[in-house]
Amino acid sequence: MKGKGAIMEHDHHFLSQEGIPSGFGMGLAQNLRALDKFASMSEKEKRTVIEGAKKQQSRDEMKNYIDNI
């Protein structure tokens, strides 16, 4: 079983490779529930969530998007 640190390291690597919006990465870091849910997703689900994040037009939209992951 992977430790939480290993999961977060894997997701950090995944996020840096996927070219995510910086606001999405920072928002996940501030919302541990959303981060945990994101970490448990398949690679395909993560890509879909990242594509949705790229469509957010403001800080408030991004926060709401992350809150609803």
N, C-alpha and C positions, 0 to 999 in steps of 0.2 A: 504494500500500500504506500502510495506516495504521501509525503508530508505536505503540509500546506505551503511551505517554502518552495518545494519542488514544483508544485502546481503553479504558484504565482510566477516562478522563474520561467516555466514553460509558456505561460500566457504572456509574459512580458516579451519573450522572444517572438511569439506569434503576432502580437500587436505591432512590434517594430517592423516585422516583415510585411504586414498587410497595409502599411501606410495609412494608419487611422488618423482622424482629426485629433489634434492635441487636446482639444476640449473634451473629447470622449475619454481619452486615457486619464486625464486629470479628474474627470467626473467619476469614473469608475473607482479611482483611488480614494475618493471621498465618500463613496457609497458601498460599504462592505457587503451589503445584501446583494446588490446588483453585481458586484465583482465576483462573489461566490457563485451566483447563478450563471454568469458569463463563463466562469472557469469550468463549470460542469457541462457546458454545451459541447456538441460535436464541432469539428472544424467547419463543416458546412453551415451550421447554425451561427457560429461566430462570424463567418464572412457575411451572412445575411444581415446580422445585427450591425456590423461595421458599415455595410452599404447604406443601411437606414440612417446611421449616425452622420454619414457624409451629406445627407439631405437636410439636416437641421440648419436653420438659418440664423439662430440667435443663441445666446447663452441660456436663456430661459427655455427655449425649445429643446436644447441639448439636455438640460437638467431634467426636464419632464420626460424626455425619451429614456434617459438612464433610470429615472425613478420607476419607469414602467417595464423595465426589462424583467 
